[in-house]
Amino acid sequence: MENNNKDLNETYNEKGETVSPVLPKEIKNFLIDIDGTICDDVPNEEPERMSTCLPYPDALKILNKWHSEGHIITFFTSRTEEHREITEEWLKKHDFNYHGLLMNKPRGGNYHWIDNHIVKATRFKGKFTDLVVKNKKIEVFER
């Protein structure tokens, strides 16, 4: 894992007050699940499988490509803190380049992320490729 030393741009609200800084527009901040997304789905109840599963080759290729292009790669997993060491060893063993690892993502799926920053979500359906732009229906807050 490497340190994220990207230059954040200072940001201000309509009152001129400082708010959370943002990355340059050309840099994406990817949060990527591990189990079932970059490798087979291994439940926390079977941690012995975590060290032996293989990464999906297309995930490794695309994620390392995005990393080399300067994007931020952070893995976000439902694995618990007790699985951090085995997870970091697995990522290193398989040569994943990344900036961070967040443990203890809530389990159960049906996620709905609410944030004050722009959030784009892409559901993994079996293959990593470069992203394309398509118009789809989404849920938004009523104005």
SVG drawing of the C-alpha trace seen along z (x, -y; Angstrom):
<svg xmlns="http://www.w3.org/2000/svg" viewBox="-38 -34 42 56">
<polyline fill="none" stroke="black" stroke-width="0.4" points="0.0,0.0 1.3,-3.4 0.6,-6.9 -1.9,-9.1 0.1,-12.3 -2.2,-13.7 -2.6,-17.5 -6.1,-18.3 -7.7,-21.5 -9.0,-23.9 -12.7,-24.3 -15.1,-26.9 -18.9,-27.1 -21.2,-30.0 -20.3,-31.8 -16.6,-31.7 -16.0,-29.2 -13.5,-26.4 -15.1,-22.9 -13.5,-19.5 -10.9,-19.7 -11.3,-17.8 -9.1,-16.0 -8.4,-17.5 -11.2,-16.6 -9.1,-14.2 -8.4,-12.0 -10.9,-9.5 -11.1,-8.2 -12.1,-4.5 -13.5,-2.5 -13.4,1.2 -14.8,4.2 -12.6,7.3 -14.7,10.5 -16.9,11.2 -15.4,8.2 -11.6,8.7 -11.6,12.4 -14.1,15.1 -16.6,14.3 -15.1,15.5 -17.2,15.0 -15.7,13.9 -16.8,17.2 -14.3,19.0 -11.1,16.9 -8.8,19.9 -9.9,19.3 -8.8,15.7 -5.1,16.6 -5.7,19.2 -8.2,17.5 -6.9,16.1 -7.6,12.6 -9.6,12.0 -7.0,11.3 -9.0,8.5 -9.4,6.8 -5.7,6.9 -4.9,5.5 -7.5,2.7 -6.9,1.6 -3.2,1.4 -3.7,-0.5 -6.0,-3.0 -3.4,-3.3 -0.6,-4.0 -2.8,-6.7 -2.8,-8.5 -6.2,-7.5 -6.7,-6.6 -7.4,-3.0 -8.8,-2.1 -10.2,1.3 -13.3,1.3 -14.2,4.7 -16.6,6.4 -13.7,8.4 -13.1,7.6 -10.1,5.9 -8.8,9.4 -8.5,10.2 -6.4,7.1 -3.0,8.8 -4.1,11.7 -5.8,9.3 -2.8,7.0 -0.5,10.1 -2.9,11.3 -3.0,8.0 0.8,7.8 1.3,11.4 -0.8,10.7 0.8,7.3 -2.2,5.1 -1.1,1.4 -3.4,-0.6 -3.5,-3.5 -5.7,-2.3 -7.6,0.5 -10.9,-0.1 -12.1,2.8 -15.6,3.6 -17.8,2.4 -21.4,3.2 -22.5,6.7 -25.6,7.5 -25.5,5.5 -28.3,3.2 -25.9,0.3 -27.1,-3.3 -24.3,-5.8 -25.2,-9.4 -22.4,-12.0 -22.0,-15.7 -19.6,-14.9 -20.4,-13.5 -20.6,-9.7 -20.8,-7.4 -21.5,-3.7 -20.8,-0.8 -22.1,2.6 -19.5,5.4 -21.1,8.0 -18.2,10.4 -15.6,8.5 -13.4,5.4 -13.0,3.2 -12.4,-0.5 -15.5,-2.5 -17.9,-3.9 -20.5,-6.6 -24.1,-5.6 -27.3,-7.3 -29.3,-5.4 -32.0,-6.1 -30.8,-6.8 -32.4,-7.8 -31.8,-11.4 -33.0,-13.6 -36.0,-15.7 -35.3,-19.5"/>
</svg>
